[in-house]
Amino acid sequence: MREHMPHIDTRVAAIFRHDRPIRPQGSTIVEAGDEVFFIAASQHIRAVMSELQRLEKPYKRIMLVGGGNIGAGLARRLEKDYSVKLIERNQQRAAELAEKLQNTIVFFGDASDQELLAEEHIDQVDLFIAVTNDDEANIMSAMLAKRMGAKKVMVLIQRRAYVDLVQGSVIDIAISPQQATISALLSHVRKADIVGVSSLRRGVAEAIEAVAHGDESTSRVVGRVIDEIKLPPGTIMERWYVETT
C-alpha cells in the first residue's frame, strides 16, 4: 500500500474470507474472493479509490435494469462517462426516460428476456446493475446476465434474507437501500461522543468513529497505551487521529 500511495494515510482495516472476518497483518496475503475494507481520512478517499480502480480494467459499457428513482439517478450520473443502456418494463416510464436522459439508450422490455439481452450484446457489458423494486426480478436477471457473459453484476435487494442467500453466488455485489439509512440512524442513537457509525458488509460488522475526552483519572482511554484499553470481544482499534487547534 505504501509503495503505491506513499503520501496517503490508508490501510486495510478488515478482510472477510468465506464469510469470516480476518484481522489483517503486514504478512497477510489477499486471496481471490476476499472482501477487503480500507480505512482512510475523508480527504484521501478519492485518491484511494482511484488507485484501487487501476487494478481492474475500467468499465466502459453499463446496463441498468429499472427506471425508478434509483435507476434514473444512476443513469444521469453514469451517462456522462460511460456507455449506458437502461431496460424499463413500464412502457410509459421508458418513453419518459428516453426523453429526459441525454446519452442513455432506453429500452422497453423485460431484463429476463434472453433474446433482448442477446440483441443488446450482454456479453460485452462490463457492469450489469439491477435496481428495480422486485428482489426476485433483480436476482434472476443478474444471474441470467452473468451466465450470458456480463463481466460483473450488481443487484439491489430489499430483504436481508435474500442478501444472505446470494452470498457466494454468481452475484458479485448485493446492496441494500437500508444500509445508508441504518448507518445514519445509528450515529444518532449511540451514546457518548460517537462521531459516526457505518454498517459494514450489510450489517455483519460496524465501523465506529469516536472522540476521546477527559484525562487519565476520568477516562478509560485517555493516557493509556492501546494494549491496556479494554475493548469488547471482537473489537479492533484500527486507527486514531490527533486533532490540533
N, C-alpha and C positions, 0 to 999 in steps of 0.2 A: 504494500500500500504506500509506504513512504517513498519507494523508488518512483512510483507513478505520480504521486501527488506530494512532493516534498514540502510544499508551502501550505498545505491544507490539513487542518486538525480533524482527523476522522479515524475511525477504527471499526472493526467488526464487533458488534455488540452481542450477537447471538446467532446460532445456527440450529435449524431444525432438520433432523435427518430421520427419515422413516417415522415421522410424526413424534419424534422425541427430541427434546432440547439438548444441545451440546454447548458447554461453555468453551468458547474458542481460546486457544493458547497460541503462542507465537509459532509453534510447530504444527498446529492443526492444518490439515490439508482439506480443502473444499472438494467435495465429490460431486459428480453429476447427479442432479436431482435435489441437492441441498437447497433449503431456503435460507438465504443469508440476510441478516439485518445489520445495517450500518448505522452508526451514530455520528453526527457532525453538528457543528454550530450552524444555525439557520442561514447565516450569510454564505456558507460554503456548500449548501445543499445542491445548488445548480451545478457547481463545478464537479462535485462527486458524481452526480447523475451523468454528466457529460462523459466523464472518464469511464464509468461503468458501461455506458452505451457503446463505447468504442470497441468493447469486447465482442459485441454482436454485430451482425450485418444490419445496417439501418433499414427501417421499414420504408417501403415505397407505396405499396398498394394495401389499402384497408377496406374491409367490407363491414358495414354496420347493419344490424338487424333490429328494427324497432324505431319508429319515427316519433316517439313521445318526447317529453321534455328532455330526458337524458340523451336519447339518440340524436335529436335535432341539435342540442347544445354541443355534443361531441363533434358532429359533422361540421358545424360552424367553425369550431376551433381547429379541426384537423384539415379541412379543405384548403387552407392557405399553404400548407407544407406537404401534403400528401395527395395521392390519387385516391379519392374516396367514392365508394358506391354504397347506397343505402337501400335496403329492402323493407318496404312497409306493406302490411297486409290489408290496410284500410285504403280503398281506392281514393276517397275524397282527401284523406290526410296525405296520401302520396302525391296527389296533384298540388296540394298546398305547399308541401315541402319542395317540390320541383320548382315552384315559382320563387320561394324565399331563399333557397340555398343557391349560391352563385357558382361554385365549382364542384358540387356533388352530383353524381348521377343517381337519380332516384328511380326505383323500380316498384311497381305494384305487384305483389306476389307473396308466396309462402317460402320462407327460408328452408323449409324441409323438403322442398321440391328439387329432386336431384337434377332434373332437366334444366331448371333455371340456374342452379349453381354451376352446372357444367357449361351452359351457354355463356355465363359471366366469368368463366375461367377461374374457378375457385382454386385450382391447383397453382395459380400464380399469385394468390393472395398471401401477403406476409402476415397480416393480423386480421382475424375474424372476431368481431365483438357483437354478442347478442345481448341486447338490453331492453327486451320487451317486458311487460308486467306478468308474463307467464313463465314460471320457472321451468316447467317441463318442456315448453317450446324452446326456451333458451338452451337448455342442456342438450336436447335432441338435435337441434340444428347445428350446434357447435360440434357435437360428436360426428355428425354427418360431414360437416365441412372438413374436419380433421382427417376423416377417412378418405375424403376425396382429394386431399392434397394441401389444404391450408397449412401454412407453416406453424402458426400459433393461434390458439383460440382462447377467448376470454368470455365469461358469462356473468350476468347479473343474477344473483339468487336471493330471494326474499327469505326463504325458510332455512333456518340453521341446520335442520336435519339433512337437507339437500347439500349444503356446503360440505358437511362431513362425508356425505355419500360420494361426492365426486373427487375427494382427495385420493391421489394416486391413480386417477383415471386418465383418459386422453385429454381431459380439460386441463389446460396449462394454468389458467388463472381464474379463480372464482372470487367475486367481490360482492360485498353486502352493502346495500344502501343505508343500513342502520349503523355501520361501523363508525363513520364520522360523527353521527349523532350521539352514539354511545360515548365516544371519547370526549365530546364537548360537555355532555351531561356529567360525566364522572368528575371532571375538573371542578364542577360546582358543588358536588356532593361530598368530596373528600374533606377531611378535617385538616387543621394545621396549615402550614404555608406550602400548599401544593400549587405549583405554577401551572402544571398541565399534566394530563393523563392521556396516553394514546393506547388504543387497543391493538395488539399485535396478533397476527395470524388469526384474524376473525374471532378474537376473544380468548384465545388459548393463553395468552400472556399479556402483560401490560407494561408500558414504559412510563415511569412516573418521574416528573421533574419537580424537585422540592428545593426550598431555600432554608439554610441552616441559620438559626438566630441564637442569641444568648452567649454564655461563656461556659467554662468547664464546670462551674458549680450548678448551673441551671439547665444545661443541655446534655443529652446523651450522645451527641455527635461532635459538637464544637470542642477543639483542643485534643481530640483523640486520633490515634492512627487508625487507618481503615480496618486492620485486623482486630482492633478492640471493639469496634462498633457491632452491637448485637442486632442482627437482621433476621427477619422471619425465614424459616426454611425455604430454600428455593429462590431466595432473593440475591441478586448480584448488584453491587455498586460498580457501575461501569466508567463513569466519567464525572469530574466535577470542575467547575469554573469559578475563579475568584473574581468578583466584581469590585472594581476600584472606583472611587468617586473623588 
